[in-house]
Amino acid sequence: MFREKKPFIRGKIRHLGFFSESNNLFNNSMLKGARALEKIQTIEEFNQLVEGKDRFFFLKHSLTCPISGSAFEEYQKFAQETEEKDAYYLAVQESRDLSNHIAETFGIKHESPQAFLFKEGKPVWNESHWRITSKELKSI
């Protein structure tokens, strides 16, 4: 029996009122002049950051949560407006081991979204949910 093929759609996907990673918002293709945020996926990559950077921002976020989507947009806006070159992130669904590692290593209860400022290998500031705004990040 002949079975009709359905088109495979790839590219821009909109979830719960915010853009997902699959549409390259995270890679800045849609934001003119935006700075790229670097995705960290493994404990090893994260440990290299902690050991190699005196100061950096880090965001843990969910790919399916609208609050997390808003926080990511604010985080990216902050990085763009301040030209912050040391801004990194992880997607909890893709890097759960790393997310748990950060919570356990630094004794900070996991939340998503959750933003951190690390200095000299330790988190000196963290905030979560609606409190992650470009304005708040700039005030640190």
SVG drawing of the C-alpha trace seen along z (x, -y; Angstrom):
<svg xmlns="http://www.w3.org/2000/svg" viewBox="-2 -49 45 51">
<polyline fill="none" stroke="black" stroke-width="0.4" points="0.0,0.0 1.3,-3.5 1.9,-5.7 2.1,-9.5 5.2,-11.1 4.6,-14.0 7.0,-16.9 9.7,-17.0 9.8,-20.5 13.1,-21.7 14.1,-25.1 12.2,-27.7 10.0,-26.3 8.1,-28.3 7.4,-26.8 5.1,-28.3 5.5,-31.8 9.3,-31.9 11.9,-30.8 13.7,-27.5 17.3,-26.8 16.3,-25.2 15.7,-28.5 19.2,-29.7 18.2,-32.6 20.9,-31.2 23.4,-31.5 22.4,-35.1 21.3,-34.7 18.1,-36.6 19.6,-39.4 21.6,-42.0 24.9,-42.6 24.2,-40.3 27.1,-38.6 27.3,-34.8 26.7,-33.0 28.7,-29.8 26.9,-26.7 28.6,-24.5 27.5,-20.9 29.9,-18.8 31.3,-18.9 34.8,-19.0 34.0,-22.1 32.5,-23.8 35.5,-22.9 37.8,-24.4 35.9,-27.6 36.1,-27.7 39.9,-27.0 40.6,-29.2 38.5,-32.3 38.8,-34.9 35.2,-36.0 32.2,-34.8 28.5,-34.7 26.5,-31.4 22.9,-30.6 21.1,-27.4 17.8,-27.3 15.0,-25.0 14.1,-24.6 10.4,-24.1 9.7,-26.8 8.4,-30.2 9.9,-31.8 13.3,-30.3 12.8,-31.6 12.3,-35.1 15.3,-34.8 17.4,-33.7 16.3,-36.6 17.2,-39.0 20.6,-37.2 21.3,-37.6 20.2,-41.2 22.6,-41.8 25.5,-40.2 24.8,-42.2 24.3,-45.6 27.3,-45.3 29.5,-43.4 30.0,-40.8 32.4,-38.3 32.3,-35.8 28.7,-34.7 27.9,-31.0 24.8,-28.8 23.5,-25.2 20.2,-23.7 19.1,-21.6 17.4,-18.9 20.6,-18.4 23.1,-18.7 21.4,-17.5 24.6,-16.0 26.3,-19.4 23.4,-21.2 23.4,-18.8 27.2,-19.1 27.0,-22.9 24.3,-22.6 26.2,-19.9 29.7,-21.5 28.7,-24.9 25.8,-24.0 23.3,-26.1 19.8,-24.7 19.0,-24.0 16.5,-26.3 15.7,-26.9 16.3,-29.4 19.2,-30.4 21.9,-32.9 25.3,-33.1 28.4,-35.3 31.5,-33.3 34.7,-35.1 37.9,-33.3 36.2,-29.9 33.2,-30.5 29.7,-31.8 29.5,-35.3 26.0,-36.0 23.0,-34.0 19.4,-34.7 16.5,-32.8 13.2,-33.1 11.8,-36.6 14.6,-38.2 17.0,-37.4 16.8,-40.7 19.2,-42.6 19.0,-45.5 19.7,-43.2 22.7,-41.6 24.1,-45.0 23.9,-46.1 26.2,-43.4"/>
</svg>
